[in-house]
């Protein structure tokens, strides 16, 4: 383990819940920012499908 000596300074009963909480908070924050700063995520979560794009036929 790379950071094995960390547990000599911080008890695992404190450090492990702290790390899990930090990861959960960071993940929640990233997802919240995605929902707030994009337009397509809200539509996707509401179930709206994008409009189909139809190519025009070339003139002969």
Phi and psi restraints in degrees (value plus and minus 20) as a CYANA .aco file:
   2 UNK   PHI     -86.8   -46.8
   2 UNK   PSI     -65.0   -25.0
   3 UNK   PHI    -125.0   -85.0
   3 UNK   PSI      22.7    62.7
   4 UNK   PHI     -83.9   -43.9
   4 UNK   PSI     -52.2   -12.2
   5 UNK   PHI     -94.2   -54.2
   5 UNK   PSI     -31.4     8.6
   6 UNK   PHI     -78.8   -38.8
   6 UNK   PSI     -57.0   -17.0
   7 UNK   PHI     -94.7   -54.7
   7 UNK   PSI     -25.6    14.4
   8 UNK   PHI     -99.5   -59.5
   8 UNK   PSI     -40.7    -0.7
   9 UNK   PHI    -120.7   -80.7
   9 UNK   PSI     -62.6   -22.6
  10 UNK   PHI    -134.8   -94.8
  10 UNK   PSI     109.5   149.5
  11 UNK   PHI     -88.3   -48.3
  11 UNK   PSI     118.7   158.7
  12 UNK   PHI     -78.9   -38.9
  12 UNK   PSI     -49.0    -9.0
  13 UNK   PHI     -89.2   -49.2
  13 UNK   PSI     -36.0     4.0
  14 UNK   PHI    -123.7   -83.7
  14 UNK   PSI     -63.3   -23.3
  15 UNK   PHI     -89.4   -49.4
  15 UNK   PSI     -62.3   -22.3
  16 UNK   PHI     -85.1   -45.1
  16 UNK   PSI     -68.9   -28.9
  17 UNK   PHI     -82.4   -42.4
  17 UNK   PSI     -52.6   -12.6
  18 UNK   PHI     -86.3   -46.3
  18 UNK   PSI     -62.5   -22.5
  19 UNK   PHI     -86.0   -46.0
  19 UNK   PSI     -64.7   -24.7
  20 UNK   PHI     -82.5   -42.5
  20 UNK   PSI     -60.3   -20.3
  21 UNK   PHI     -84.9   -44.9
  21 UNK   PSI     -61.7   -21.7
  22 UNK   PHI     -84.4   -44.4
  22 UNK   PSI     -61.6   -21.6
  23 UNK   PHI     -85.8   -45.8
  23 UNK   PSI     -62.2   -22.2
  24 UNK   PHI     -84.5   -44.5
  24 UNK   PSI     -62.4   -22.4
  25 UNK   PHI     -84.3   -44.3
  25 UNK   PSI     -63.7   -23.7
  26 UNK   PHI     -83.6   -43.6
  26 UNK   PSI     -62.8   -22.8
  27 UNK   PHI     -83.8   -43.8
  27 UNK   PSI     -64.7   -24.7
  28 UNK   PHI     -81.1   -41.1
  28 UNK   PSI     -61.9   -21.9
  29 UNK   PHI     -84.9   -44.9
  29 UNK   PSI     -61.9   -21.9
  30 UNK   PHI     -82.7   -42.7
  30 UNK   PSI     -65.4   -25.4
  31 UNK   PHI     -86.7   -46.7
  31 UNK   PSI     -57.6   -17.6
  32 UNK   PHI     -83.9   -43.9
  32 UNK   PSI     -62.2   -22.2
  33 UNK   PHI     -86.9   -46.9
  33 UNK   PSI     -55.0   -15.0
  34 UNK   PHI     -82.7   -42.7
  34 UNK   PSI     -63.4   -23.4
  35 UNK   PHI     -88.3   -48.3
  35 UNK   PSI     -58.7   -18.7
  36 UNK   PHI     -97.0   -57.0
  36 UNK   PSI     -49.3    -9.3
  37 UNK   PHI    -128.4   -88.4
  37 UNK   PSI     -13.8    26.2
  38 UNK   PHI    -147.0  -107.0
  38 UNK   PSI     135.1   175.1
  39 UNK   PHI    -115.4   -75.4
  39 UNK   PSI     -50.0   -10.0
  40 UNK   PHI     -96.9   -56.9
  40 UNK   PSI     -45.4    -5.4
  41 UNK   PHI     -87.6   -47.6
  41 UNK   PSI     -62.6   -22.6
  42 UNK   PHI     -81.7   -41.7
  42 UNK   PSI     -63.0   -23.0
  43 UNK   PHI     -84.6   -44.6
  43 UNK   PSI     -60.2   -20.2
  44 UNK   PHI     -84.1   -44.1
  44 UNK   PSI     -62.7   -22.7
  45 UNK   PHI     -90.1   -50.1
  45 UNK   PSI     -44.9    -4.9
  46 UNK   PHI    -104.6   -64.6
  46 UNK   PSI     -27.7    12.3
  47 UNK   PHI      72.3   112.3
  47 UNK   PSI      -9.1    30.9
  48 UNK   PHI    -102.3   -62.3
  48 UNK   PSI     114.2   154.2
  49 UNK   PHI    -112.3   -72.3
  49 UNK   PSI     128.7   168.7
  50 UNK   PHI     -88.7   -48.7
  50 UNK   PSI     132.0   172.0
  51 UNK   PHI     -89.0   -49.0
  51 UNK   PSI     120.6   160.6
  52 UNK   PHI     -92.2   -52.2
  52 UNK   PSI     117.3   157.3
  53 UNK   PHI    -120.6   -80.6
  53 UNK   PSI     104.3   144.3
  54 UNK   PHI    -130.7   -90.7
  54 UNK   PSI     105.7   145.7
  55 UNK   PHI     -98.8   -58.8
  55 UNK   PSI     120.0   160.0
  56 UNK   PHI     -97.7   -57.7
  56 UNK   PSI     129.1   169.1
  57 UNK   PHI     -94.6   -54.6
  57 UNK   PSI     124.7   164.7
  58 UNK   PHI     -92.1   -52.1
  58 UNK   PSI     121.7   161.7
  59 UNK   PHI     -89.1   -49.1
  59 UNK   PSI     117.4   157.4
